[in-house]
Amino acid sequence: MSASRQLEVSLGWSKGNLFSLGSQERYTLEVKNNEQKAVEAQDVILKEDTYRRQYIARLPRIEANQKVSVDFTTEIKERVTIKDLPYKICFTLARTQLSKSFVNNGLGCYNRGLESFKPKSGKSKSPSVYNLLLFGTAGASKSSFLNTVSTMLRADDGRDNMIDSTAAAAGGADHTTRRLHRYMFSKNFAVNFNIWDTWGLARDAYKDTKLIEMLVDGKLPSEWEMSESLDMHRAKFQKMKHEKLETQMHGIIFFIPQMFVTDIDDEEQQRVKEVFQILIKKCYNPMVVVSKVDEIYRELRDHPFTNADMATNLRRRVADAFAIPSNNVRYAVNYLEEQQRSFEIECLAYETIQQALENCQSFEDARIMQYGGMSSKGKADEDGLIWPDA
């Protein structure tokens, strides 16, 4: 009997065992002996990779048709990032020369790295969680990105490999998202942020740009219909003045499809740039995410993280169009018709969310320096409502 048939090897970890990038990992390796004779004790070697150092544990003698398990803690290399994390973890049983690799389909067990991002504590006028706004052109895959992030945040113990469909995602001119909606990630996952999805920017949307300012200032509630007028808003949402601290946006991810650079007409492109400048003037540092890049770079669908260099020129052109640094432009490859989770798709989403949360921290720090907190004394502003200063 070959070694692979003689010994059945599986890797497991607790579903609640979340890691931070760069922190130790705790696993349990289980080995079953399918032979009619015992297998002598031997070393189990965790192979060194771009993220982990080599680790050796001792596997005890396994009697016939029995199984044993060994717990071990990995040692992580210094100054690693999400780019260093391989999608496989590999072991070798020294005596039997059996090598086994385990593919990490999901990234959910690394949520703790995002959990560290949270509003400043001890500030009476600080929010309890960060609000991330998904904004941009219609059909730019904002809702698909949200589903990808939701899947990424779900811890995976190897049995639950389904793709989330938290938000309806179809895109195109029909504007699948027709209302402002807050997804309470802070309650569903071990993170300190919520994500707000919006109706896409199009010729018939946001004709009054004041809506955009009210949106980022936290003056529009979740479930606000995009077709409602400001007059309706005044009567219906007067109570929002007391809730602004929890509804103001702290970070913005601005989505555009890759055809923005080539196929979009000049008038529409100019309007997108004008809206982007409104956000800049509101002291935000929006991250631009280019979607649907896999439509022109097919290889990115299968390996979106390792083939990142393919989109470098596209990112540079987008950065020039918006007059921002190229490191503030990313691209997205989202779950579409996949039946199983993809480690690389989730790594790409993780990196985008991580940078967006860093921008939230920078925005909060700037507000604290300017006002001593996220809000100050109240006053009446141009729309006739009483709000804290913004």
Secondary structure, 3 states (H helix, E strand, C coil): CCHHHHEEEEEECCCCCCCCCCCCCEEEEEEEECCCCCECCEEEEECCCCCECCEEEEECCECCCCEEEEEEECCECCCCCHHHCCCEEEEEECCCCEEEEEECCCCHHHCHHHHCCCCCCCCCCCCCCEEEEEEEECCCCHHHHHHHHHHHHCCCCCCCCCCCCCCCCCCHHHCCCCECEEECHHHHCCCCEEEEECCCECCCCCCCCHHHHHHHCCCCCCCCECCCCHHHHHHHCHHHHHCHHHHCCCEEEEEEEHHHCCCCCHHHHHHHHHHHHHHHHCCCCCEEEEECHHHCCCHHHHCCCCCHHHHHHHHHHHHHHHCCCHHHEEECCCCCCCCCCCHHHHHHHHHHHHHHHHHHHHHHHHHHHHHCCCCCCEEECCCCCEEECC
